[in-house]
Amino acid sequence: MSDVTKEIIVSPDVLACPYPFYERVRDEAPVHQTPLGFWLVSRYDDVMSIVRDTERFSSNMTNSFVSGPRSEELKAIQAEGYPAVSTLLTNDPPSHTQFRGLVNKAFTPKRVAQLEGEIRLIADQLVDRWIDRGRVELVGEFAVGLPLTVIADALGVDRADMPRFKKWSTTRWRRCRGCSPPSNSSSAPAAASRCSTTWPSAAANATTHRATTC
């Protein structure tokens, strides 16, 4: 049997069915440095200890393996959009606490309850596309589309732009997962730049509309 610490967590073989890999990692190497350079922690108690210890562990990925050196080409592409900032997922206290407070205000129990009808409608529309076939690849045809559409609607993305929105978001996060080939190295920042120049005003308009109608 191969050394589990030498396997790539984002390789196509692992991603196709990751659960045997997860089990082996927990049993054989619950904490180890991966071939991609980052450390993998797989057991629940260890993960929770790290998440709660913001003094020694950081969620800020600015200097992590996903960033890497930037060529002049990438700098030019990234300069087209708004400056990159840390997000709720890539931030540490105290700014993380401030971000989370703002997000919590947008997703109060009342607001989430108001979204139920919209989310059910989106779910029904997705199911209608394949229900008559009698079978479905559930992740690609439902589990991805439902949250993607809800998020896109919240950002003010026109439904006609959904394929482009999905392509750009996937391209950006494939690089963060270590999946993009070197020949495609400029596609992730290009995707991020296009997202940041295309939809901020739409998102602002959508947010203003919801604030006046909720």
C-alpha positions in Angstrom: 0.0 0.0 0.0 1.3 3.5 -0.9 2.3 6.0 1.7 -0.8 8.1 2.3 1.4 11.2 3.1 2.6 11.2 -0.5 -0.8 11.3 -2.0 -2.3 14.6 -3.3 -5.6 15.4 -1.6 -6.8 17.3 -4.7 -5.7 14.8 -7.3 -8.5 13.5 -9.7 -8.3 10.0 -8.2 -8.9 11.2 -4.6 -11.5 13.8 -5.6 -13.5 11.1 -7.5 -14.2 9.4 -4.1 -12.2 10.9 -1.2 -13.7 8.8 1.6 -11.1 5.9 1.6 -8.4 8.6 1.6 -10.0 10.4 4.6 -10.1 7.1 6.5 -6.5 6.2 5.8 -5.3 9.7 6.7 -7.2 9.6 10.1 -5.8 6.1 10.8 -2.2 6.4 9.5 -1.2 10.0 9.5 -3.7 12.3 11.2 -1.3 15.2 11.1 1.3 15.5 8.3 2.8 17.9 5.8 1.5 17.2 2.3 3.5 17.2 -1.0 1.8 20.6 -1.8 3.6 22.1 1.3 0.6 22.7 3.6 -0.2 20.6 6.8 -3.2 18.3 6.8 -5.1 17.7 10.1 -7.8 15.1 9.8 -9.2 14.3 13.3 -12.1 16.3 14.7 -10.6 17.1 18.1 -7.3 18.3 16.5 -9.2 20.4 14.0 -11.3 22.1 16.7 -8.2 22.8 18.8 -6.6 24.5 15.8 -9.7 26.5 14.9 -10.0 27.9 18.4 -6.3 28.7 18.8 -6.1 31.9 16.8 -2.9 32.9 18.5 -0.8 30.2 17.0 -2.9 29.3 13.8 -4.1 31.6 11.1 -6.8 31.5 8.5 -5.1 34.3 6.5 -3.9 32.6 3.3 -2.1 35.7 1.9 1.3 34.1 2.4 0.2 30.4 2.0 0.8 27.9 -0.7 -2.2 29.1 -2.7 -0.7 32.5 -3.3 2.7 31.9 -4.7 4.9 34.4 -6.5 3.1 36.8 -8.8 4.5 37.5 -12.3 4.1 40.9 -14.0 1.3 39.4 -16.1 -0.6 38.3 -13.0 -0.1 41.7 -11.4 -1.5 43.4 -14.5 -4.6 41.2 -14.5 -5.2 41.6 -10.8 -4.9 45.4 -11.1 -8.0 45.5 -13.3 -10.3 44.7 -10.4 -10.8 45.9 -6.9 -7.9 45.3 -4.5 -7.9 41.9 -2.9 -8.9 41.8 0.8 -9.2 39.1 3.4 -12.7 37.6 3.5 -14.6 35.9 6.3 -12.9 32.6 5.4 -9.4 34.1 5.2 -9.3 36.3 8.2 -8.4 36.3 11.9 -9.7 38.1 14.9 -10.4 40.9 15.5 -11.3 41.8 11.9 -12.9 38.3 11.5 -15.2 39.0 14.4 -16.3 42.3 12.8 -16.9 40.6 9.4 -18.9 37.9 11.1 -21.0 40.4 12.9 -22.0 42.1 9.7 -22.8 38.8 8.0 -24.9 37.6 10.9 -27.0 40.8 10.5 -27.8 39.8 6.9 -28.8 36.2 7.9 -31.0 36.7 10.9 -33.7 34.0 11.4 -36.3 36.3 10.0 -34.3 37.0 6.8 -33.5 33.3 6.3 -37.2 32.5 6.7 -38.0 35.0 4.1 -35.6 33.3 1.7 -37.4 29.9 2.0 -39.9 30.4 -0.8 -37.1 31.6 -3.2 -34.9 28.7 -2.3 -37.7 26.1 -2.7 -38.5 27.6 -6.1 -34.9 27.3 -7.3 -34.8 23.7 -6.0 -37.9 22.9 -7.9 -36.5 24.4 -11.1 -33.3 22.4 -10.8 -35.2 19.1 -10.1 -37.5 19.8 -13.1 -34.5 19.6 -15.4 -33.8 15.9 -14.7 -36.8 14.4 -12.9 -38.2 12.8 -16.1 -34.9 11.0 -16.7 -35.3 8.9 -13.6 -31.6 9.4 -12.7 -29.3 12.2 -11.9 -25.7 13.1 -11.0 -26.8 14.8 -7.9 -23.7 16.9 -7.1 -23.3 18.4 -10.5 -27.0 18.8 -11.3 -28.4 19.9 -7.9 -26.0 20.2 -5.0 -23.8 22.7 -6.9 -26.6 24.6 -8.6 -28.7 25.3 -5.6 -26.3 27.2 -3.4 -24.6 28.8 -6.5 -28.0 30.2 -7.7 -28.9 31.4 -4.2 -25.6 33.2 -3.8 -25.7 34.6 -7.3 -29.2 36.0 -6.8 -28.0 37.6 -3.5 -25.1 39.3 -5.4 -27.4 40.6 -8.1 -26.0 38.3 -10.9 -28.4 38.1 -13.8 -29.6 34.5 -14.4 -28.3 34.8 -18.0 -24.8 35.3 -16.6 -24.9 32.2 -14.4 -22.7 30.0 -16.7 -20.0 32.7 -16.8 -20.3 33.3 -13.0 -19.9 29.5 -12.4 -16.9 29.2 -14.7 -15.1 32.2 -13.1 -15.8 31.1 -9.5 -14.7 27.5 -10.3 -11.5 28.6 -12.1 -10.6 30.8 -9.1 -11.1 28.1 -6.5 -9.5 25.3 -8.6 -6.2 27.3 -8.2 -6.8 27.5 -4.4 -7.3 23.8 -4.3 -4.0 23.3 -6.2 -5.8 21.8 -9.2 -4.9 24.3 -12.0 -2.1 23.3 -14.3 0.9 25.7 -14.7 -0.2 26.6 -18.2 -3.4 28.0 -16.7 -1.7 30.0 -14.0 -3.2 33.3 -15.1 -6.8 32.2 -15.3 -7.5 32.3 -11.6 -6.5 36.0 -11.0 -8.2 36.8 -14.3 -11.4 35.2 -13.1 -11.2 37.0 -9.8 -10.6 40.3 -11.5 -13.5 39.9 -13.9 -15.8 39.0 -11.0 -14.7 42.1 -9.0 -15.3 44.4 -12.0 -18.6 42.9 -13.3 -20.8 42.5 -10.3 -20.0 44.8 -7.4 -22.5 47.5 -8.5 -25.2 44.8 -9.2 -24.6 43.5 -5.7 -24.9 46.9 -4.2 -28.1 47.5 -6.0 -29.5 44.2 -4.9 -28.6 44.8 -1.3 -30.2 48.3 -1.4 -33.4 46.8 -2.8 -33.6 44.1 -0.2 -32.9 46.6 2.6 -35.9 48.6 1.5 -38.2 45.6 1.0 -37.4 43.3 4.0 
